[in-house]
């Protein structure tokens, strides 16, 4: 979102073509890419852990039912 804001500012509001704002927008775009990669890696790790946990359960096994209704936190 910050990249989009800086891009709008660079393109027409206040300082069109400002090198400083253009560089700031590009840095924010790069940071967003790094964060996206981190999120994808976390999702992949959780999926792999879920698959490993599922593989450890014998075929036909059923998880035990909870002892009672959920309690409010």
C-alpha positions as CSV (number, residue, x, y, z in Angstrom):
1,X,0.0,0.0,0.0
2,X,2.9,2.3,0.8
3,X,4.4,1.6,-2.6
4,X,1.1,2.6,-4.3
5,X,0.9,5.8,-2.3
6,X,4.5,6.7,-3.2
7,X,3.9,5.9,-6.9
8,X,0.9,8.2,-7.0
9,X,2.9,10.9,-5.3
10,X,5.8,10.4,-7.7
11,X,3.5,10.4,-10.8
12,X,1.6,13.6,-10.3
13,X,1.1,15.0,-6.9
14,X,3.7,17.4,-5.5
15,X,6.9,16.3,-7.2
16,X,6.5,14.5,-10.5
17,X,9.7,12.6,-11.3
18,X,11.3,13.1,-8.0
19,X,14.2,10.7,-7.8
20,X,14.1,10.5,-4.0
21,X,10.4,9.5,-4.0
22,X,10.9,7.1,-6.8
23,X,13.8,5.4,-5.0
24,X,11.6,5.3,-1.8
25,X,8.8,3.7,-3.7
26,X,11.1,1.1,-5.2
27,X,12.6,0.2,-1.8
28,X,9.1,-0.3,-0.4
29,X,8.3,-2.5,-3.4
30,X,11.3,-4.6,-2.7
31,X,10.4,-4.9,1.0
32,X,6.9,-6.1,0.0
33,X,8.5,-8.8,-2.2
34,X,10.7,-10.0,0.7
35,X,7.8,-10.1,3.0
36,X,5.7,-12.1,0.5
37,X,8.5,-14.7,0.2
38,X,8.6,-15.0,4.0
39,X,4.8,-15.5,4.1
40,X,5.0,-18.2,1.4
41,X,7.8,-20.0,3.3
42,X,5.8,-20.0,6.5
43,X,2.7,-21.4,4.7
44,X,4.8,-24.1,3.1
45,X,6.4,-25.1,6.4
46,X,3.0,-25.4,8.1
47,X,1.6,-27.4,5.2
48,X,4.6,-29.8,5.4
49,X,4.1,-30.1,9.2
50,X,0.4,-30.9,8.7
51,X,1.2,-33.6,6.1
52,X,3.9,-35.1,8.3
53,X,1.5,-35.2,11.3
54,X,-1.3,-36.7,9.1
55,X,1.1,-39.4,7.8
56,X,2.0,-40.4,11.4
57,X,-1.7,-41.3,12.2
58,X,-2.5,-44.9,11.3
59,X,-5.0,-45.5,8.6
60,X,-8.6,-45.7,9.9
61,X,-7.7,-44.0,13.2
62,X,-10.1,-41.5,14.6
63,X,-9.2,-38.6,16.8
64,X,-10.7,-38.7,20.2
65,X,-13.7,-36.4,20.9
66,X,-13.1,-33.4,23.2
67,X,-14.0,-33.9,26.9
68,X,-16.6,-31.2,26.9
69,X,-17.9,-28.1,25.2
70,X,-15.4,-25.3,24.4
71,X,-14.8,-22.9,27.3
72,X,-14.8,-19.2,26.7
73,X,-11.4,-17.7,26.9
